[in-house]
Amino acid sequence: MILVTGGAGFIGSHLVSALRAQRRPVHIADLQSPEPFDLRNDDIPALLRQVQPTAIVHLAGHAVVADSIADPRRDLETNLLPTVNLLEAIRATCPQTPLLFASTGAVYGNHATRPFTEEDPVFPVPPYAVSKLASERYCASYAAVYGLRTASLRLFSVFGPGQRKQVVYDLIRKLLSDPTQLAMFGDGSQIRDFNPVPNIADAFLVALDRAAFTGEVYNVGGPEALTIRALAERLCRILNINPTFSFSGLNRLGDAECWLANMTKLAALGYTPRLSLDHGLRATIHWVTDDLKMIRSC
C-alpha cells in the first residue's frame, strides 16, 4: 500500500491515477478526501499503523508563493510542521518505510549557475521556498541521524489539467477570455523549465522504484524550457490567434528570472520526460476551456 499525502490535490491526483494504472494499491491522506486527514493535528502514527504503507509520497502542503509572502507563519504551519510530524511518526512506527518528499526548484533562487544541479548552492527567497528547503533538510537529517529512508524531488514549473494557478493556466485563461490582447508580468524574458504533470507522475514512479533513499535530492525538469514570451507565442499558435502583447515590466515578488533543471541524476535512474510541451499545452487548453464553461454555467 502506497500512502499519498495530498493525494486529492493537483499533482497528487495525477500520481494516484498513475499508481492505480499500475495496479498499485493507494491510500490517500488529504484534507479534501472523503475522510479528511490533517497532518498538523490528526494522529499520524495511528494512520501508519492502520495503512501499513510500503512507501509514502508526501505531497500535502501549500504551494502558492504569493500566499507564503502574505502569511509566512501559515506557510510554515502548512508545509514544514506537517513534514516534521510525518517524519516523527515514521520514526516511531515504520522506520524502514521509504518517504518521497515533493520539493521545488524554487530553493535555488536567482544566484546559482544554470541549469541547476543538485550540488549547487541554494538561495531560497520567498517563505514557500524556505519551508520546502527546510523540509528537505529535515528529511536528510532524519536519514542521517535516525536511519530513515528519505528522498526529495525538486519540481520545476509543473502545469496541466486540474491546476487553477501559475503562469500556464493564467495565460490560457486570459487568451480564452480575450483573444485580442494579453497582459503579462515582467518583460517576457523570464525562463521556465515547463513540465506537463503526467511527466511529474512518471518521475515519482521512477524514484519510488529506484531512488537510493539516503536523504538525497533529485531535480525534475521538463522536456523544453521557454521564456514567458515564447510560451505565450506557442499558446497563440495552438489557439490560432494573434493578440497584442503587453508587459508590466515588474515581476511578482519571489519570482526568479531563470529556473532550469539539470536532470542528469534522475535520468540515471531511468527518468525522461515522456510527454512533449505541446502535448501538455493542448491537454491543458482543453481542460481550461471546459473548466471555464462549467464555471460560467454555475
Beta strands, then each sheet from edge to edge (+ up, - down):
strand 1: 2-5
strand 2: 26-29
strand 3: 55-58
strand 4: 99-104
strand 5: 150-155
strand 6: 158-159
strand 7: 181-184
strand 8: 191-196
strand 9: 216-220
strand 10: 224-227
strand 11: 244-247
strand 12: 258-259
sheet 1: 2+ 1+ 3+ 4+ 5+ 9+
sheet 2: 6+ 8+ 10-
sheet 3: 6+ 8+ 12+
sheet 4: 7+ 11+
end
